[in-house]
Amino acid sequence: MLRYIYGEDLSRFPLLRDSMFKDRATQFRDRLGWSVEVGSDGQERDGYDAMNPIYAIWERPDGSHGGSMRFLPTVAETMVNDHFRHLSGAEIRTPLIWECTRFCLAPDAEPRISSALMLAALEVGLNFHLTDLVGVFDARMIRVYRRLGWEPTVLGSEGAGRGAISVGLWACTRDVRQVLLEKAGISAAFSQAWFDQSFGLKTAPLAATG
């Protein structure tokens, strides 16, 4: 199932939290070779994790992490403004655009979890009434976004081949929702209920499957 959790509330889900940060270390440091900070506990965190972001996390039946993304409003500090402004061409700072970062999958994640995370990103955009999400991504992700049916508008890029890095905008429009629901194999009712229940909104209780 999908959970949406503010950073300050991660302590309520210790297994989900710890396995997420460990999977981030495995993906970003070990597999992709990024220069990231990994603590003695084997977990990868950065300064933006201390800013109380919203995490969209796929929780497995045993309570562990299957995949996740992180969201911050661009009115606060963001990676795209702090480190990649030269790619976007201008500072992006508006309450209508949030940054999405740290797209991470557990090493043995099933294929549909990528689709579920993209669906979660759209649900964040639609339910918080955003116009767009902005993010930095590398060349390997372009094929993933195309396959999932929600490609970004590229604002700028640097590098070439597999090493290219881009900044893009994902328009938060309802017409792409059905595509992502079908790709993820999740019903619209479950997707909305998971979001509502995460934020304490009233909705009919549903089982933890899609």
Contacts in CASP RR format, 6 or more apart in sequence:
PFRMAT RR
TARGET T0000
AUTHOR 0000-0000-0000
METHOD contacts of the structure
MODEL  1
MLRYIYGEDLSRFPLLRDSMFKDRATQFRDRLGWSVEVGSDGQERDGYDA
MNPIYAIWERPDGSHGGSMRFLPTVAETMVNDHFRHLSGAEIRTPLIWEC
TRFCLAPDAEPRISSALMLAALEVGLNFHLTDLVGVFDARMIRVYRRLGW
EPTVLGSEGAGRGAISVGLWACTRDVRQVLLEKAGISAAFSQAWFDQSFG
LKTAPLAATG
1 58 0 8 1.000
1 59 0 8 1.000
1 190 0 8 1.000
1 194 0 8 1.000
1 208 0 8 1.000
1 209 0 8 1.000
1 210 0 8 1.000
2 56 0 8 1.000
2 57 0 8 1.000
2 58 0 8 1.000
2 59 0 8 1.000
2 116 0 8 1.000
2 119 0 8 1.000
2 120 0 8 1.000
2 123 0 8 1.000
2 191 0 8 1.000
2 194 0 8 1.000
2 195 0 8 1.000
2 198 0 8 1.000
3 13 0 8 1.000
3 16 0 8 1.000
3 55 0 8 1.000
3 56 0 8 1.000
3 57 0 8 1.000
3 58 0 8 1.000
3 59 0 8 1.000
3 194 0 8 1.000
3 198 0 8 1.000
4 54 0 8 1.000
4 55 0 8 1.000
4 56 0 8 1.000
4 57 0 8 1.000
4 120 0 8 1.000
4 124 0 8 1.000
4 194 0 8 1.000
4 195 0 8 1.000
4 198 0 8 1.000
4 199 0 8 1.000
5 12 0 8 1.000
5 13 0 8 1.000
5 16 0 8 1.000
5 54 0 8 1.000
5 55 0 8 1.000
5 57 0 8 1.000
5 198 0 8 1.000
6 52 0 8 1.000
6 53 0 8 1.000
6 54 0 8 1.000
6 55 0 8 1.000
7 49 0 8 1.000
7 52 0 8 1.000
7 53 0 8 1.000
7 54 0 8 1.000
7 55 0 8 1.000
8 52 0 8 1.000
10 16 0 8 1.000
10 17 0 8 1.000
10 55 0 8 1.000
11 17 0 8 1.000
13 59 0 8 1.000
13 63 0 8 1.000
15 62 0 8 1.000
15 63 0 8 1.000
15 64 0 8 1.000
16 57 0 8 1.000
16 59 0 8 1.000
16 63 0 8 1.000
16 64 0 8 1.000
16 65 0 8 1.000
18 41 0 8 1.000
18 43 0 8 1.000
19 64 0 8 1.000
19 65 0 8 1.000
19 66 0 8 1.000
19 106 0 8 1.000
20 55 0 8 1.000
20 57 0 8 1.000
20 65 0 8 1.000
20 67 0 8 1.000
20 68 0 8 1.000
20 104 0 8 1.000
21 42 0 8 1.000
21 43 0 8 1.000
21 44 0 8 1.000
21 45 0 8 1.000
22 41 0 8 1.000
22 42 0 8 1.000
22 43 0 8 1.000
22 44 0 8 1.000
22 65 0 8 1.000
23 65 0 8 1.000
23 66 0 8 1.000
23 67 0 8 1.000
23 68 0 8 1.000
23 104 0 8 1.000
23 105 0 8 1.000
23 106 0 8 1.000
23 107 0 8 1.000
24 36 0 8 1.000
24 43 0 8 1.000
24 44 0 8 1.000
24 45 0 8 1.000
24 68 0 8 1.000
24 102 0 8 1.000
24 104 0 8 1.000
25 36 0 8 1.000
25 38 0 8 1.000
25 42 0 8 1.000
25 43 0 8 1.000
25 44 0 8 1.000
26 107 0 8 1.000
27 104 0 8 1.000
27 105 0 8 1.000
27 107 0 8 1.000
28 34 0 8 1.000
28 36 0 8 1.000
28 44 0 8 1.000
28 102 0 8 1.000
28 104 0 8 1.000
29 36 0 8 1.000
29 38 0 8 1.000
29 44 0 8 1.000
32 138 0 8 1.000
36 44 0 8 1.000
36 46 0 8 1.000
37 44 0 8 1.000
37 45 0 8 1.000
37 46 0 8 1.000
38 44 0 8 1.000
39 45 0 8 1.000
48 70 0 8 1.000
48 72 0 8 1.000
48 77 0 8 1.000
48 78 0 8 1.000
48 79 0 8 1.000
48 101 0 8 1.000
49 70 0 8 1.000
51 72 0 8 1.000
51 76 0 8 1.000
51 77 0 8 1.000
53 70 0 8 1.000
53 71 0 8 1.000
53 72 0 8 1.000
54 70 0 8 1.000
54 71 0 8 1.000
54 72 0 8 1.000
54 124 0 8 1.000
55 68 0 8 1.000
55 69 0 8 1.000
55 70 0 8 1.000
55 71 0 8 1.000
56 68 0 8 1.000
56 69 0 8 1.000
56 71 0 8 1.000
56 117 0 8 1.000
56 120 0 8 1.000
56 121 0 8 1.000
56 123 0 8 1.000
56 124 0 8 1.000
57 65 0 8 1.000
57 66 0 8 1.000
57 67 0 8 1.000
57 68 0 8 1.000
58 65 0 8 1.000
58 66 0 8 1.000
58 67 0 8 1.000
58 68 0 8 1.000
58 109 0 8 1.000
58 113 0 8 1.000
58 116 0 8 1.000
58 117 0 8 1.000
58 120 0 8 1.000
59 65 0 8 1.000
59 66 0 8 1.000
59 208 0 8 1.000
60 66 0 8 1.000
61 208 0 8 1.000
64 106 0 8 1.000
65 106 0 8 1.000
66 105 0 8 1.000
66 106 0 8 1.000
66 109 0 8 1.000
66 113 0 8 1.000
67 104 0 8 1.000
67 105 0 8 1.000
67 106 0 8 1.000
67 109 0 8 1.000
67 113 0 8 1.000
67 117 0 8 1.000
68 102 0 8 1.000
68 103 0 8 1.000
68 104 0 8 1.000
68 117 0 8 1.000
69 100 0 8 1.000
69 101 0 8 1.000
69 102 0 8 1.000
69 103 0 8 1.000
69 104 0 8 1.000
69 117 0 8 1.000
69 120 0 8 1.000
69 121 0 8 1.000
70 100 0 8 1.000
70 101 0 8 1.000
70 102 0 8 1.000
71 98 0 8 1.000
71 99 0 8 1.000
71 100 0 8 1.000
71 121 0 8 1.000
71 124 0 8 1.000
71 133 0 8 1.000
72 78 0 8 1.000
72 98 0 8 1.000
72 99 0 8 1.000
72 101 0 8 1.000
73 95 0 8 1.000
73 98 0 8 1.000
73 99 0 8 1.000
74 80 0 8 1.000
74 81 0 8 1.000
74 92 0 8 1.000
74 93 0 8 1.000
74 94 0 8 1.000
74 95 0 8 1.000
74 97 0 8 1.000
74 98 0 8 1.000
74 99 0 8 1.000
74 134 0 8 1.000
75 93 0 8 1.000
75 94 0 8 1.000
75 95 0 8 1.000
78 92 0 8 1.000
78 99 0 8 1.000
78 134 0 8 1.000
79 99 0 8 1.000
79 101 0 8 1.000
79 135 0 8 1.000
79 136 0 8 1.000
80 87 0 8 1.000
80 88 0 8 1.000
80 92 0 8 1.000
80 99 0 8 1.000
80 134 0 8 1.000
80 135 0 8 1.000
80 136 0 8 1.000
80 167 0 8 1.000
81 91 0 8 1.000
81 92 0 8 1.000
81 93 0 8 1.000
84 136 0 8 1.000
84 165 0 8 1.000
84 167 0 8 1.000
85 91 0 8 1.000
86 158 0 8 1.000
87 136 0 8 1.000
87 155 0 8 1.000
87 156 0 8 1.000
87 157 0 8 1.000
87 158 0 8 1.000
87 165 0 8 1.000
87 166 0 8 1.000
87 167 0 8 1.000
88 134 0 8 1.000
88 155 0 8 1.000
88 156 0 8 1.000
88 167 0 8 1.000
88 168 0 8 1.000
89 155 0 8 1.000
89 156 0 8 1.000
92 134 0 8 1.000
96 129 0 8 1.000
96 130 0 8 1.000
96 131 0 8 1.000
96 132 0 8 1.000
97 130 0 8 1.000
97 131 0 8 1.000
97 132 0 8 1.000
97 133 0 8 1.000
97 134 0 8 1.000
97 169 0 8 1.000
98 124 0 8 1.000
98 125 0 8 1.000
98 128 0 8 1.000
98 130 0 8 1.000
98 133 0 8 1.000
98 134 0 8 1.000
99 133 0 8 1.000
99 134 0 8 1.000
99 135 0 8 1.000
100 121 0 8 1.000
100 124 0 8 1.000
100 133 0 8 1.000
100 134 0 8 1.000
100 135 0 8 1.000
100 170 0 8 1.000
101 135 0 8 1.000
101 136 0 8 1.000
103 117 0 8 1.000
103 137 0 8 1.000
103 141 0 8 1.000
105 113 0 8 1.000
105 114 0 8 1.000
105 117 0 8 1.000
106 113 0 8 1.000
112 183 0 8 1.000
112 184 0 8 1.000
112 185 0 8 1.000
114 144 0 8 1.000
114 148 0 8 1.000
115 148 0 8 1.000
115 180 0 8 1.000
115 183 0 8 1.000
115 184 0 8 1.000
115 185 0 8 1.000
116 184 0 8 1.000
116 186 0 8 1.000
118 145 0 8 1.000
118 148 0 8 1.000
118 150 0 8 1.000
118 180 0 8 1.000
118 183 0 8 1.000
118 184 0 8 1.000
119 177 0 8 1.000
119 180 0 8 1.000
119 181 0 8 1.000
119 183 0 8 1.000
119 184 0 8 1.000
119 186 0 8 1.000
119 191 0 8 1.000
121 133 0 8 1.000
121 170 0 8 1.000
122 150 0 8 1.000
122 170 0 8 1.000
122 172 0 8 1.000
122 176 0 8 1.000
122 177 0 8 1.000
122 180 0 8 1.000
123 191 0 8 1.000
123 192 0 8 1.000
123 195 0 8 1.000
124 130 0 8 1.000
124 133 0 8 1.000
125 133 0 8 1.000
125 172 0 8 1.000
126 172 0 8 1.000
126 174 0 8 1.000
126 177 0 8 1.000
127 195 0 8 1.000
130 172 0 8 1.000
131 171 0 8 1.000
131 172 0 8 1.000
132 169 0 8 1.000
132 170 0 8 1.000
132 171 0 8 1.000
132 172 0 8 1.000
133 169 0 8 1.000
133 170 0 8 1.000
133 172 0 8 1.000
134 167 0 8 1.000
134 168 0 8 1.000
134 169 0 8 1.000
134 170 0 8 1.000
135 152 0 8 1.000
135 167 0 8 1.000
135 168 0 8 1.000
135 169 0 8 1.000
135 170 0 8 1.000
136 165 0 8 1.000
136 166 0 8 1.000
136 167 0 8 1.000
136 168 0 8 1.000
137 145 0 8 1.000
137 152 0 8 1.000
137 165 0 8 1.000
137 166 0 8 1.000
137 168 0 8 1.000
138 162 0 8 1.000
138 163 0 8 1.000
138 164 0 8 1.000
138 165 0 8 1.000
138 166 0 8 1.000
139 161 0 8 1.000
139 162 0 8 1.000
139 163 0 8 1.000
139 164 0 8 1.000
139 165 0 8 1.000
139 166 0 8 1.000
140 162 0 8 1.000
142 151 0 8 1.000
142 166 0 8 1.000
145 151 0 8 1.000
145 152 0 8 1.000
148 180 0 8 1.000
148 183 0 8 1.000
149 176 0 8 1.000
149 179 0 8 1.000
149 180 0 8 1.000
149 183 0 8 1.000
150 170 0 8 1.000
150 176 0 8 1.000
150 179 0 8 1.000
150 180 0 8 1.000
152 166 0 8 1.000
152 168 0 8 1.000
152 169 0 8 1.000
152 170 0 8 1.000
153 168 0 8 1.000
153 169 0 8 1.000
153 170 0 8 1.000
153 171 0 8 1.000
154 166 0 8 1.000
154 167 0 8 1.000
154 168 0 8 1.000
155 166 0 8 1.000
155 167 0 8 1.000
155 168 0 8 1.000
155 169 0 8 1.000
156 166 0 8 1.000
156 167 0 8 1.000
156 168 0 8 1.000
157 164 0 8 1.000
157 165 0 8 1.000
157 166 0 8 1.000
157 167 0 8 1.000
158 164 0 8 1.000
158 165 0 8 1.000
158 166 0 8 1.000
159 165 0 8 1.000
177 188 0 8 1.000
178 188 0 8 1.000
181 187 0 8 1.000
181 188 0 8 1.000
181 191 0 8 1.000
185 210 0 8 1.000
186 210 0 8 1.000
187 210 0 8 1.000
189 206 0 8 1.000
190 206 0 8 1.000
190 209 0 8 1.000
190 210 0 8 1.000
192 203 0 8 1.000
193 203 0 8 1.000
193 204 0 8 1.000
193 205 0 8 1.000
193 206 0 8 1.000
194 206 0 8 1.000
195 201 0 8 1.000
196 202 0 8 1.000
196 203 0 8 1.000
197 203 0 8 1.000
197 205 0 8 1.000
END
